[in-house]
Amino acid sequence: VGPGSLVTRPPRHFRRVLINPHNDGRVELTLGTRNHTGRNVSASLRLVLRPHCRGAEQPASTLAAGALAIPGGEAELTAGFKVEKPRLWNPENPWLYDLELQVLNGAGALLESHPERFGFREFTIRGDKFLLNGERVRLYGGNILTAGGWEQFHPAGPYRMELRRQRQQGANAIRY
């Protein structure tokens, strides 16, 4: 057994956040919450959006998503926002955004901050063609054989070197 770590979480926290970005700038959020207090909690949700890429000229945008009612136990909540003229992600220009979800109490004090990263991209299939953001992409695949799967993947390990080698040979899709 390897080294472990202990992560403490507040009694009310996000257990998962699903981000569904659309190329027209709409972003749908599904917020999985966990509330161990045993009572409903009223709070506010504030979203801070920043470009993640180097050389980004856009400043951070703060979006007030409004009231957030967090029921006791586990729940799924939804929220959303719109980004004007989003920059689309693609392999040549992997433009990403950092999203910070902030939960504030009635006095405006920060209860929780939850970071996420995402990109605006749309994958579709038309006939036998694979499209990324409406543009055809030819898939050239590689294969990685693993004994234990990606759960044992380490960024500095041999799999990272294998990914680089296959990328240098023109692969843009990997099967493992």
C-alpha positions as CSV (number, residue, x, y, z in Angstrom):
1,V,0.0,0.0,0.0
2,G,1.4,3.4,-1.0
3,P,1.3,6.7,0.9
4,G,-2.2,8.1,1.6
5,S,-3.6,11.5,2.3
6,L,-6.4,12.9,4.3
7,V,-8.7,15.4,2.8
8,T,-11.1,17.3,5.1
9,R,-14.3,18.6,3.7
10,P,-16.8,21.0,5.2
11,P,-20.1,19.5,6.3
12,R,-21.8,21.0,3.2
13,H,-19.7,20.4,0.0
14,F,-19.8,19.4,-3.7
15,R,-19.2,15.7,-4.1
16,R,-19.1,16.1,-7.9
17,V,-19.6,18.8,-10.5
18,L,-20.5,17.9,-14.1
19,I,-19.9,20.7,-16.7
20,N,-21.7,20.5,-20.0
21,P,-20.4,23.3,-22.2
22,H,-22.0,24.1,-25.6
23,N,-20.2,25.8,-28.4
24,D,-22.8,28.7,-28.4
25,G,-21.5,29.7,-24.9
26,R,-24.1,28.0,-22.8
27,V,-22.8,26.1,-19.8
28,E,-25.0,23.7,-17.9
29,L,-23.8,22.6,-14.4
30,T,-25.0,19.6,-12.4
31,L,-23.9,19.9,-8.8
32,G,-23.9,16.8,-6.7
33,T,-24.0,18.1,-3.1
34,R,-23.6,16.4,0.3
35,N,-24.9,18.0,3.4
36,H,-24.1,16.3,6.7
37,T,-25.7,18.9,8.9
38,G,-29.1,17.2,8.8
39,R,-30.9,20.4,7.9
40,N,-31.5,22.5,4.7
41,V,-29.1,25.3,4.2
42,S,-29.6,28.5,2.2
43,A,-26.5,29.9,0.5
44,S,-25.4,31.8,-2.5
45,L,-23.5,30.5,-5.4
46,R,-20.8,32.7,-7.1
47,L,-19.0,31.5,-10.2
48,V,-15.5,32.9,-11.1
49,L,-14.4,32.1,-14.7
50,R,-10.8,32.6,-15.8
51,P,-9.0,31.6,-19.0
52,H,-6.5,28.9,-18.2
53,C,-4.2,29.3,-21.2
54,R,-0.9,31.2,-21.3
55,G,-1.1,34.6,-22.8
56,A,-4.8,34.9,-22.1
57,E,-5.9,38.5,-22.3
58,Q,-9.3,38.0,-20.8
59,P,-9.7,38.9,-17.1
60,A,-11.6,36.8,-14.7
61,S,-15.3,37.1,-14.8
62,T,-17.5,36.8,-11.7
63,L,-20.9,35.5,-12.3
64,A,-23.6,35.6,-9.6
65,A,-25.6,32.4,-10.1
66,G,-28.0,33.3,-7.2
67,A,-29.5,31.5,-4.3
68,L,-28.6,27.9,-3.6
69,A,-30.8,25.7,-1.4
70,I,-28.8,22.8,-0.2
71,P,-31.0,20.0,1.2
72,G,-29.8,17.7,3.9
73,G,-28.2,14.5,2.7
74,E,-27.2,14.1,-0.9
75,A,-28.8,16.0,-3.8
76,E,-28.4,17.0,-7.5
77,L,-28.8,20.7,-8.2
78,T,-28.5,22.5,-11.5
79,A,-27.2,25.9,-12.5
80,G,-25.9,27.5,-15.6
81,F,-24.4,30.5,-17.3
82,K,-23.4,31.9,-20.7
83,V,-20.0,32.9,-22.0
84,E,-20.0,35.5,-24.8
85,K,-17.9,34.4,-27.8
86,P,-16.2,31.4,-26.2
87,R,-12.9,30.2,-27.6
88,L,-13.3,26.6,-28.8
89,W,-10.9,23.9,-27.7
90,N,-9.1,21.8,-30.4
91,P,-5.8,19.8,-30.4
92,E,-3.8,22.6,-32.0
93,N,-5.2,25.3,-29.7
94,P,-6.3,23.6,-26.5
95,W,-8.1,26.6,-25.0
96,L,-9.3,25.9,-21.5
97,Y,-11.2,27.8,-18.8
98,D,-10.9,27.5,-15.0
99,L,-14.2,27.7,-13.1
100,E,-14.3,28.3,-9.4
101,L,-17.6,27.5,-7.7
102,Q,-17.9,29.5,-4.5
103,V,-20.6,28.9,-1.9
104,L,-21.3,31.9,0.3
105,N,-23.3,32.2,3.5
106,G,-25.9,34.9,4.1
107,A,-23.3,37.3,5.3
108,G,-21.2,36.8,2.1
109,A,-18.5,34.7,3.8
110,L,-16.9,31.9,1.8
111,L,-18.1,28.5,2.9
112,E,-16.5,26.4,0.1
113,S,-14.5,26.9,-3.0
114,H,-14.5,24.2,-5.7
115,P,-12.2,24.5,-8.7
116,E,-12.9,22.9,-12.1
117,R,-11.4,23.1,-15.6
118,F,-13.2,22.7,-18.9
119,G,-13.1,23.5,-22.6
120,F,-15.8,24.3,-25.2
121,R,-15.8,21.5,-27.7
122,E,-18.4,19.4,-29.5
123,F,-17.8,15.9,-30.8
124,T,-20.3,14.6,-33.4
125,I,-20.6,11.8,-36.0
126,R,-22.1,12.5,-39.3
127,G,-22.4,9.4,-41.4
128,D,-19.0,7.7,-41.0
129,K,-17.2,11.1,-40.3
130,F,-16.0,12.2,-36.9
131,L,-16.3,15.9,-36.3
132,L,-14.8,18.2,-33.7
133,N,-16.5,21.6,-33.5
134,G,-18.1,20.9,-36.9
135,E,-14.7,20.2,-38.6
136,R,-13.8,16.7,-39.8
137,V,-11.0,15.0,-37.9
138,R,-9.3,11.9,-39.1
139,L,-8.6,9.6,-36.2
140,Y,-5.2,7.9,-36.2
141,G,-5.1,5.5,-33.2
142,G,-2.6,3.9,-31.0
143,N,-3.0,1.2,-28.4
144,I,-1.6,1.0,-24.9
145,L,-1.6,-2.3,-23.2
146,T,-1.8,-2.0,-19.4
147,A,-1.8,-4.7,-16.7
148,G,-3.7,-2.6,-14.2
149,G,-5.5,0.1,-16.2
150,W,-5.3,3.8,-16.1
151,E,-6.1,3.9,-12.4
152,Q,-2.4,3.2,-11.8
153,F,-1.3,5.8,-14.4
154,H,1.5,8.1,-13.1
155,P,2.2,11.3,-15.2
156,A,6.0,10.8,-15.0
157,G,5.8,7.0,-15.6
158,P,6.3,4.9,-18.7
159,Y,2.7,5.4,-20.0
160,R,3.4,9.2,-20.4
161,M,6.5,8.4,-22.5
162,E,4.4,5.9,-24.6
163,L,1.8,8.6,-25.2
164,R,4.5,11.0,-26.3
165,R,6.0,8.4,-28.6
166,Q,2.6,7.7,-30.2
167,R,1.8,11.4,-30.6
168,Q,5.1,12.0,-32.4
169,Q,4.2,9.2,-34.8
170,G,0.9,10.9,-35.6
171,A,-1.6,9.3,-33.3
172,N,-4.5,11.5,-32.1
173,A,-6.6,8.8,-30.5
174,I,-5.6,6.2,-27.9
175,R,-7.2,2.9,-27.0
176,Y,-6.2,1.2,-23.8
